[in-house]
Amino acid sequence: MLATAGLPEVAERLVILGFRHGADMSIHGAFGDAADRYELDKALDDYRGLFAGGRVGSLMVERYLALLVRAGDYDEVGRILDPAFIRCHDLTDGSDGGTTVDPGGVARALLDRLDTGTYHERDQAILSSTRIDHVHRIAEPAITDLMTAVRERVDRYRAELGAHAHAAMGAGPARYRLDTWSVISHDGGHALPHKHHRGWITCVFYAAVPEVALAPGEDQGALYIGRYDFIPAEAPGWRMLRFAPVPGRLVMMPSYALHWTRPLEQPGLRIAVAIDVCAEP
Ligand SMILES: [Fe+2]
């Protein structure tokens, strides 16, 4: 409406503001489910039009997936849950020519600022942990290296997506910023299944974990990426992926990807940095 009223820049800023808060831009998503096949196709077409215009958010993708399941279009579900959208890098290994990161340095920089964080029995999906926001603002070489290394991997991720990628993943924002926070737990803090509402890609970097979590065959502290329980088993796409929380490891996933962690079974220091790649106007 604002765009047609001659205020396209205001309209664009409002759209970006909406996405920052996880809004669903489809009138169908906001006003209820499709009642019949005609309504279902209309709602799917509405989302497709928005995705084609780069209007994509995690809530929209979740609702679109639910509509696809109702329509029985499992192939498209599989294209949205493409395992190629999930990447894992060892940032201590510079063999790919990228910036290397010292996870110990990142851990020390964060522990030095532990008193600036806030302790949460429960913070959204995360239990028993201290959260430090705006990690990227910390002026320490290890943190600067981490942010440089993440931007390099995000740029490569985008370059390698290719034209075949589903529009729900899109080509990514032309300009982006990194929203960052750290989760530090000493006694079994873990994350319940959740997705990130505001990003295009969500990354998790591990700076420290207890030794026991790295033992062969060990599962505690592991990161899992799964799928919504309304998606039937016969639909293709990723099912359940598991990543050990190895210090220096960066896991990248679409922000709409459902993920969680297994709790630690005994006290031990676990430091993770979460990074949402968000569109900038
Ligand atoms: Fe998360």
Boltz pocket constraint, residues with backbone or C-beta under 6 A from the ligand:
constraints:
  - pocket:
      binder: B
      contacts: [[A, 191], [A, 194], [A, 195], [A, 196], [A, 259], [A, 274]]
      max_distance: 6.0
